[in-house]
Each structure stands twice: as structure tokens, then as C-alpha cells.
Amino acid sequence: MSVRINDRVTWVGKTDWELRRFHGDEYSTHRGSSYNSYLVRDEKTVLIDTVWRPHAKEYVEKLKQEIDLNEIDYIVIHHGEVDHSGALPELMKEIPDTPIYCTAQGVKTLTGQYHQDWNFVPYKTGDTLDLGSRKLIFIEGKMLHWPDSSFSYLTEDNIFFSNDAFGQHISSELMFNDLMDSCELMQEAIKYYANILTPFSKQVQKKLEEILALNLPIDMICPAHGVIWRDNPMQIVEKYSQWSSGYQEDQVTIFYDTMWENTRLMAHALKDGIVSADRGLTVKLYNVAKTDKNDLMTEIFKSRLVLAGSSTVNNGLLSGMGSILEEIEGLRFKNKKAMCFGSYGWSGESVKLLNERMEKAGFEVIHEGIRTIWTPDTAAMEEIRAVGRQLAEEL
Ligand code: FEO
């Protein structure tokens, strides 16, 4: 089904209600997602992005119901990742000579994946595609989040086609932000930023400045995933500006892995200590073995302070904690403090190792950490609560 966005723009994408894991198994999509493709009709007709490969046949069949494919003058592929370019092979069987506009890096990405000698037209920032009464202006978005990423702006309609930027993994038939539950929408938007764009925050800042300096009026932002921002579209630009500048809320996140419950007891004592300080901090606590990794990264992204815990096993960390630390290191969070804790029976290396890993991940480790041998007794629990209280007071 296609959806009319305005007199000239029609959404011809795919809403994927049943998607629960994305990027292989890397990203959880509790609310599904969509792959947004747009048809812009002027004197010339341009198709912007396609959909993920598994939906290619369905996409092309539905596109044929919307338009005679031979009436498509140009195709724009903002970014070659398969969730946006995956239907190209199916589509190009039908219209093999149609020019494909993309960045120079996009040509490499697309030929590297599809090995086809299509009619590529590389563009740079500021290049335009004349559609008749309006133009598409291209803007490169290198490393947002791939080297080939780019955006375009449709004059007269003042629409910014932002590809992955400003997206959310949400499936909805409602299509527009003002029709959505705003809490759900922002929760998915921040999760998307935290898990996909955090490592590129410097580039996000620079690109936002560059785009804002163009002084283009923006009436609508059409991303490649999720709903379209048409009610106060600059709200998501403002959010990206905040999220890309060492974002934090008044939140402390405790996450741990435990073998025989002793590190779990420590985590809860820390939480109780922070709460008892009554400093208005939001405290959240997660056992990493029972927690969705991407949801946890979102909570860490929102935090001022994180408390990371693991029991010692085989002179090291529990493996569940190891994989979480790997993810944290990759996301390169900024402006965050950490303290580590863990129980042990004899060797007790976990806290030292956690401190090293958190420092390597760019966290400021503000306390040497707490180690407890075997099960913390009443006195040890009180000491741990006291550390929690002190951390909250000093934050
Ligand atoms: Fe939605 Fe980078 O692909």
C-alpha cells in the first residue's frame, strides 16, 4: 500500500511489523520497523531509496501498482546498506538503464554488493537534480553512519530526506509523528541514536551545523525508518544536537552479571544507598543476563554514572559482562562516570578488570571499586549502601 505524503510525494516503502532482530542479530526491534521509499513526481519522477532485500519482490510488485516503472526517470540511493538498496537488483531487472544517483562511495558500496554495472551518477554536497518545478539538493553525510551516507532536500516542498538519520525502528500505519504516541516515538528515536549513531557524534554535530547554516526551511523530515516528522520537525534536530554533545540525564544505571547471587546483592545495596541519598536521581538496575543489550545501551547513554558489576570467574569476568563491555567500548560514550564492583571467592580480579575496561571505554572511573569476598554480611551490605549514598551525594 502506498501513502500520499503531499501532492507530489508518495511513500512506497515496506512496514515490517514482525521484525524483532535487525543488523543480523545485533539490534532488537521490539516495535518492528519500516524501510521507507519515496516517489517524487514533478516534470521528472524520482524514486528515493528502496527496501530490504527479503521484501524486494513485494516492493517491485506494489510499486508497479503505483506507477509504470518506465515513468521513473531517476533513482536516488542515499546509502547502500541492504535495508535501503536491497530491492535494486529486482527493480533494475525491469528498468536497467535508469540512472542511479548516489555518492561516489555509494557507487563502491553498491557495486561491491551487487556486482552490476548500473548507470551510476555520483553526486557531491550541493549538486542538484532538476525535477522541473523543484530540485533535489544533495548533501553528503559521510560516516552518518556509513562512508556512503547522504541526504537530499526537495525545494518548494521543503522536505528533508534524511535516510537513516532521525529514524526510529517503529512499524506504524500512522506514518506521521503527530499521530504517534510521543513517548514511544522518542524512546525508539533515542534507542536508535544511542545504539547506532553514538560513535559518530562528532560528525553528527558538524553535519547539523553544516545543514543549519544552509538556512533551508524544513517543513518535513522523511527518514528511511519509522515515521515522518511533520509536526515541529526541528524537534528531532534539536534532540540530535543534545544527544551528540555528551548527553546525560540525572540517571544512574547499575548493570551486573552474577554467578551465585552475591554480586546481585551488592548491586541492590548500591541501588538502596543511592535512593537513600534522596538526590532526585533516577536509578535503574539490570542483570545483563536477563536484559536486552540495546535497551541497556540506551539506559547507559542516558546516565551520568554507571555502576558495573561482575563476579570473578577463572580469574576474569563473567562472559555476559564481557560482551556488554565489548558493546560499550564500540559505542564510545562520552561524559560518563563509572564505578565497578563484584564478589569473589579467592582470586578476585573482576573489579580491577572492570575498571580497566571502563577506562578503556572512555568512562571516568571515580572510585577504586568495591570487592566483597563470598556473600556480603550485614556489615558489608551497610558499607556498600554507604558507598552508594556517597556516590549519589557527590554526583
Ligand atoms: Fe537503515 Fe544504515 O541502514
Residues whose N, C-alpha, C, O or C-beta is under 5 A from the ligand:
A	BS01	FEO	E81 D83 D164
